[in-house]
Amino acid sequence: MEYNFREIEKKWQSKWKENNAYIVSNPINEEVAKPKFYVLDMFPYPSGAGLHVGHPLGYIASDIYSRYKRLKGFNVLHPMGFDSFGLPAEQYAIETGQHPADTTEKNIQRYHEQLDNIGFSFDWSREVKTSDPSYYKWTQYIFLQLFDSWYNRKKQKAERISQLVSIFQQEGNEGYPCPGNNRLKFTAADWKNYDEKSHYDILMHYRLAYLAFGEVNWCEALGTVLANDEVVNGVSERGGHPVEKKKLHQWYLRITEYADRLLQGLEQVDFSDAMKDMQKNWIGKSQGAEITFAIKNQPSSEKLVVYTTRPDTIFGVDFMVLAPELALVERITTPEQKEAVATYLEYVKSRSERERLAEVKSITGAFTGAYSVNPFDGREIPIWISEYVLAGYGTGAIMAVPCGDQRDYGFAKHFNIPITNIIGEHYNGEEANPTKEAVLQNSGFMNGMVMREAMNLAIDKLEEMEIGKRQVNYRMRDAGFSRQRYWGEPFPIIYQHGIPMPVAESVLPVELPHVDHYGPGPEGEGPLANIKEWVTVPSEKHGEASGMRETNTMPGYAGSSWYFLRYMDPHNDTAFVDRSIADYWGQVDLYIGGTEHAVGHLLYSRMWTKVLYDLDYIGFDEPYKKLVNQGMIQGSSRFIFRITPNINPEQLSKIAEPHAVFVTKSYRDKIQNDPNAIKELFIKVSAFSKNNLDIIELFGEDLECRLNDIHVDVSLVDGVDLNVETFRNSRTDYTLALFLMEDGKVIYPGIEFDDVNDKYICGAEVEKMSKSKYNVVNPDEIVNRFGADTFRMYEMFLGPVEQSKPWDTKGIEGVHRFLRKFWRLYVDEHKGLIVTNDEPTPAEFKILHKTIKKIEEDTERFSFNTAVSSFMIAVNELGDLKCHKRGILEPLLILLTPYAPHIAEELYQHLNTAQLTKSSVLDASYPVLEQKYLVESSKEYPVSVNGKVRTNLNISLDAAQANVEEIILENEIVKKWLDGKPPKKIIYVKGKMINVVI
């Protein structure tokens, strides 16, 4: 009976589906319920390209752990769904001339097939799709809860807007500073006298989901606003289209109110230190002072406010820098500088925030002509604008201290601004020194103080003069929540006389209207603005006065911020999750996904969870207990090397099209930096092509050639050997190609190709797996060739799950051989099942329990690669002992089940054919480690004669000197070396060695 993996895997995938093997129930009676364990993968965006072998890495890891926990007696929730809204789906649909609803559904079906082919234990009955109205109904519902909430800083939690209104009616906003306008102050009497529009404006400054004008990255070609991480070098990451800054009415989430709780929560979760650092850096909490500077020749009301973490350096301020976008810039720019400032603003509009922050070599800026005044010494300080200052961080203005900040130093040197030295010998004039340990000089009342100690004194003085205050600041800004796209969740908002009002919850979802064609709306609005019959809402639609719908849609992270909750209770029509069910499943115990979601998705999901906790929808305020970031499986790219003559189109018209000329890697390495050698080789190879000889005759000595590295599809390469004939036939322009092979032979059309002796060696490089690099490997092909169990184990065997590693299809054959060897412990090709009921020996028990211990430890710490190695070692050791005993092999099967479930189920059923009621290996009990089998009772000692090892003997650890001497003297090899003579002495070092001295 052979190991027919294709038949076995399809059979069990079908039976498991038929038997609902992976459907998980929500316990009705918690007292008798199994302990729960929730394993979650970051759900995929269903792209049109389908999965490549890099995508399933995290899914395999989570599946192994889910199956392991199930065998351990847990009720395991392991769901899967699709993040199906967003820009990629919309653009793919536009590019292919289809509707995103259609392409998304097709792509999801393709993902289903590929995932099922690998044998995952997903509970598909709980599947969610963010683009499904039954799902985004609840995304809209949660948005309305955010809109109806504010953050009470005194209680450190979200509360309903109605509670805020009650506070305003009784005491105004004294003690409740406005997060959207910190200068807003009013009494209870003022509140009562305000009109409805003023109430609306004030409350909007407090809401957790709020509307405001904001500067956004507008991409005309894509017709949408892009997030900062979707803009690279001033163009859209997708498509490379120009991006400009534009002010639009946008929805935001006030995530900044949760900054401290987001930081504190990191101490409660099991994330890697690197991940925690990324989140902390994004939040960017700092402590310092807010300082107000007067502006020369401006009204007293016109002030320049800066935030600084180094108030001790105020006497070293040599210039101010404003964010170019600040409205203050236009008001203070002098007539002489208006043209220069306007020109610079045009430049800045084309730059993304990422570029502005990252650029360190290029120094740009413009002088406004205005001056601020140092409040301590009256010194006039020039005010500049520069792209490295952002309007959204702090106050959008900085005080520049060139002797202490390298960026300020570079700016001062570039624009010839004099530098004040306040740190004495700590400043060498050639670079800034950010020290806090220098003794201050040229610093007025702080002279002679150590900088670190002067900070509080400086702030005290600022507060005493009422021109500054202690301040905590955050780099993180409120999250933009509007997208000018079609394919996204519509906002459940209707504008009445310009005021946004929530639709009644009873009419949710506000469904996305189906349209065959769509494009950008007028004035930067979303495509929905073009659908007039949808935008205009009569009163009967929502139970209130008629109005106009919001035409923007929500961003991609809206649906992904809470999806883990919907998996718990996916078919509930009355709530996004039942509270009792949420209390049972609680936090996600294990979350697996890539680091690309380290900041955006994770921060937003954590914020939404905290809001829902504050509003008493759920009983926990951190969504994920433990996070594992899987590495990337990289592509192993292959290159061929083409020599191409430098011929312009006019010259090319004089000859027939030249044949492609390729040289193998060894030639490429010899000639790549030698233009003459490249030309000579081209001439040599071209002797086999009339067209290329025409080129040589036409241009003679003037002929120039270049060498190009070209990606070649890895499916056409065996290791690094190119399949020349298949490659030649892969493209019409290569059918007449010439190849200079490793042995110097030229392969040209018509010559017979010997694939044994004629080698074309490709170049190789590890890169990101990508269609554009032709290094994508389809998991379907691997599963078809080697089986899902082999594929699963090989992905784990490649290396630690958290690390990136290159894919190598050749390496998979070793894992496949292991599974065949594993099969032969149980089944003989001719005899069939060969498992016996004989009692295992101590040596066999030791192998089993050593393996149980190692596999359990490795699985618990996600060291799946070493677990696979341990299985291989166990099978080799059991094979050497010719062990075919049920007492060893049945527990071994259960151990292997999480890693290779199909072969495990097949063999488990063969072992249990005599049972009337068959159970599944999926529900077996995990083998229990018995330490007694691991206790060493004997040791294999090296036995030396006169210091040279001659043999090894297994001797009891309890043996005394006399016992050892008796055993040694009876050994035939030792007798041979003694040659009938008695030894002088026998040295026995317990637990280490034995030496016979002749």
Secondary structure, DSSP 8 states (H G I E B T S, - for coil): ----HHHHHHHHHHHHHHTTTT-----S-GGGS--EEEEEE------TT---TTTHHHHHHHHHHHHHHHHTT-EEE----B---SHHHHHHHHHHTS-HHHHHHHHHHHHHHHHHHHT----GGG--BTTSHHHHHHHHHHHHHHHTEEEETTTTEEEEHHHHHHHHHHHTTTTS--TT-TT----HHHHHHS-HHHHHHHHHTTBSEEEEEEEEEEETTTTEEE-GGGEETTEETTT--B-EEEEEEEEEE-GGGGHHHHHHHTTTSB--HHHHHHHHHHH-EEEEEEEEEEETTS-TT-EEEEEES-GGGGGG--EEEE-TT-HHHHHH--GGGHHHHHHHHHHHHT--HHHHHH--S----EEEEEEEE-TTT--EEEEEE-TTS-TTSTTSEEEE-TTT-HHHHHHHHHTT-----SSGGG--SSS----S-SB--S-GGGTTSBHHHHHHHHHHHHHHTTSEEEEEEES---EE--B--SSS-B-SEEEETTEEEE--GGG--------S-----GGG--GGGG-HHHHEE-GGGTTSS-EEE---B--THHHHTSHHHHTTSTT-SS-SS-HHHHHHH-SBSEEEE-GGGTTHHHHHHHHHHHHHHHTTSSS-S-SBSBEEE---EEEEEEEEEEEEE---HHHHTTS-----EEE-HHHHHHHTT-HHHHHHHHHHHHTT-HHHHHHHHHHGGG--EEEEEEEE-GGGEETTEE-HHHHHTTSGGGTT-EEE-TTS-EE-TTS---TTT---B-EEEEE---GGGT----HHHHHHHH-HHHHHHHHHHTS-TTS-EE--GGGHHHHHHHHHHHHHHHEETTTEE--B-----HHHHHHHHHHHHHHHHHHHTT-HHHHHHHHHHHHHHHHHTT--BHHHHHHHHHHHTTT-HHHHHHHHHHHTTT-SS---GGGS------GGGGS--EEEEEEEETTEEEEEEEEETT--HHHHHHHHHH-HHHHHHHTT---SEEEEETTTEEEEE-
